[in-house]
Amino acid sequence: MRLKWPSQRLLVASLFFFSLISAVSPAGVSNSFESRFSSLRLAAAAPLRPATALFYRAGRAVNRIARDVRDFFGAEKTSDLREKIKLLEVQLAKANYALDLERDKLRNLTETRRLLGVEKAAAADVIRYSPIPAAVVAGEPALYRRALVINRGSADGVSKGQGVLWRDIVVGRIKSVSRGESVVELVTDPEFRAVARVGAQRTEGMIEGAYDSCRLKYVPEAAHVDSGDSVVASGQLGWFPPGAVFGKVSGKPAANPNGFLDIAVAPAIDLARVLSVVVAGGPAAAAKASPE
Amino acid sequence: MKLARWILLGLLAATVQAGFVPCFEIAGAIPDLALLATIFAALFAPASHVLPLAWYMGTLEDLLSSGRFGVHGAAFLAVAFLVLDSRKNLFVEHSATHLLVTGLHALALYMVLGAASAARHDNLALLQALGCGFGAALYTTALTFPVFALARRITGTKTKPKEKTPLPAQF
């Protein structure tokens, strides 16, 4: 080590402790500070975004070419079919959910007032979930996290917490916003949490990211959940449109000692490989639309 | 001028890491080009530049990542410190040295980060995190030669010619 004492060693030690303290400082000390710091971080990285966007597009193109080459040589003829099956399964899950809703409405036909309430809520949802289309400009460079960066920010009406979709599938939630960009925390990120419904009974639970898949927690042991059941957004809290698909139950759910089921959920699509998404509005957009 | 080339290497590694690398994930593992650039700098950059460069490369990765700010800055600085400290005892031109140094440091770094992530997130199992870290260390090590070759071109680092051992006088 040929560092000149004290200036260089002092500089290096300061840099190290600055990084270390930032890394280990407890989260959620101050929401406003965290929000400002994330915006500042995004703004500082903004000059690099055109380059990352270019590399992201190139990466996707190379991926596609590699897949086409594999298909050409017959190594993976079934990949497109698998993708179609997944999309059809998602459509089926959506249709099943809509069917369940219609059944509920029919059951409650006599309760005219309640039906009117539902219709009003549906009309409000149109305003609440006014979509903002966005393109993905970067992926997550670090291990153990799952995120995407999109080219829409607070200037376009995006705010923290809003749901992000690809067609009818939940991709994630806005984690931090700067003026022109936002970070999307994917549903597989270990810090992702949302209320979801599962099975024909639409039992509610909490879906959490588990890095390469998701887990549905706090579903009572008595609930009927089978492998292949679709897991959809409940619409509670308003971050995601009700019925938007998180994925499907993979494997047989097992009961844990706390009286709940441990349910593994496979995401409906390869979330890290989407090129464009839609920010689905949410309570902030609804508040703007109807100030009362 | 030479320092500008090292700064360019850091920028390029960070942007490729954020844009290109996530498209080539294998079973949850991605390589870390910024870590490779840091190890390259620790092996070949002037000693006085190594640690600030390592912090700069880690901080660039922190800026582009969605995780806690400072994790990579501190981690890369620690890795560069260890490599720099052992540099005088290493034959830095040998390919096996590159592989060994990259492999060992990547593995150690990902094991620590994996354990820390598993401790922080109760829905990320320790074995899953360590397995993923092991995969990422292997993936990163596998890219040592191409990345080092490219880094040599960008920074203009020349391979030192082998020193000719003088023959004994009687010959």
Interface residues (C-beta under 8 A of the other chain):
Chain A: M1 R2 L3 K4 Q8 L11 V12 L15 F16 F18 S19 L20 I21 S22 A23 A27 F37 R41 A44 A45 L48 A51 T52 A53 L54 F55 Y56 A58 G59 R60 V62 N63 V137 A138 G139 E140 P141 A142 L143 Y144 R145 A147 V149 K175 S176 V183 E185 D189 P190 E191 E208 G209 A210 Y211 D212 R215 A272 R273
Chain B: L11 A14 T15 V16 Q17 A18 G19 F20 V21 P22 C23 F24 E25 A27 G28 A29 I30 D32 A34 A47 S48 L51 P52 W55 G58 T59 L60 E61 D62 L63 L64 S65 S66 G67 R68 F69 G70 V71 H72 G73 A74 L77 A78 L84 D85 Y110 L113 G114 S117 R120 H121 N123 L124 A125 Q128 A129 C132 G133 A136
